[in-house]
Amino acid sequence: MSDHHPLYKITDADRALALEFKCNMEGPHRPDVLRLLNRIFWTPIKGRIVLVCIRNHREWCLGRLSGVRGEPIEVLRKTVYTDRNAAFWAAFEMRWQSISGQSLEI
């Protein structure tokens, strides 16, 4: 099925699931949270937001994939994170906004 007609559409009701994930990123996760995570993290390669480690186990920033094999990741150095979970949450928020068209303010 194409990305334009996803099997699972993100709604305002999913904000509670996003908060549950934020409070327990390591899991385990309930099936509802897993469904949301699958929708957030299985996006097309082109434009996908990813974590980029810029100092081994110390600093991360976000990056954007081009979708073309062999092309470098566009590193978004606007914010450098010293906490991996904070970086992971930032990626989650960016993907949420990209998919739903709404910011995730929780």
N, C-alpha and C positions, 0 to 999 in steps of 0.2 A: 504494500500500500504506500502511496506517495506521502511525503511530508506535509502536503497541503490538506490531506484528509487523515489525520492521525486517528489511531484506534482510541486514544485516550486524550480528551481535551482538558486542559488545565482550567479550573474554575476558582472562584473565590473560596469555595469550600476546602480547597487544597492548601490554603494558607496554614490551617491547623496542622496538616501533615508536614508542611515545610518546617514549621516551628518544632515539631516533634523530632524531625531529622536534625535540625540545628542543635538541639539539646542533647542529642545522642548520635553523633556522626559515625561512630565506630560500629553501631549496631549492637545486637541484632535488631532488625526492623520488622514491623508488622506488614502483612501483605499489602495494605493500603499505601503505606509509605514506600514499599518496594515498587509498586505500580507507578507512583509519582517519580521515583528515582529513575526508573527505566525510561520514562517519557523525557525527563530532563537530560539524562546523560546519553541517550541514544539518538543523537541528532546527526544530520548530514556532516560528513567530514569537512566540506568546504565551509569555512567560517566558524567551525567549532572552537569554543573557548576551552583552553586547557591550562594546566599549571605548568610553569617553567621553573625549574630549580636553577637559581643563578649563583648560589653558594651552597655547597654540599651540606644538606641537612640543616641549613641555617636561614636561607633567604629564598623566597619564591616571588614570582610575579605571574601575571596572566599572559597568555599568548593566544593568537588566532591562527588556525590552520588554513592554508591556502586551498587545500583539496587537490593539489597537484603533487604527485610523488616526486621527491627530490628537492622541492622548493622549501626554503627555510621557513620556520615558524615566525610570524610577525610577533615580536615580543612587545608587550604593552607595559612599559616601565613606569607608568603613571604612579603606581603604588607598589612598593616593595613590602612584602610580608615576612615577618620573622616567626610567625606561627602558621604551620601548614594548614591547620583547620580553618583559620581565618581566610587564607588564600582559597581554600576549597569552597568555603561558603561564598566568597566573592564570585567565584566561577558559577556556582549554583544560582546566585541572584541574577547574573548576567544572562544565563541561559533561560531562566524563568521569564525575564523581561522579553527576550528575543522570541520565545515561543508564545507567550500569552499576550504580549503587547502592553503589559502592566508592570509597574515596579513592585517589588516585593519588600514591603516595609513591615517587618515584624520584630 
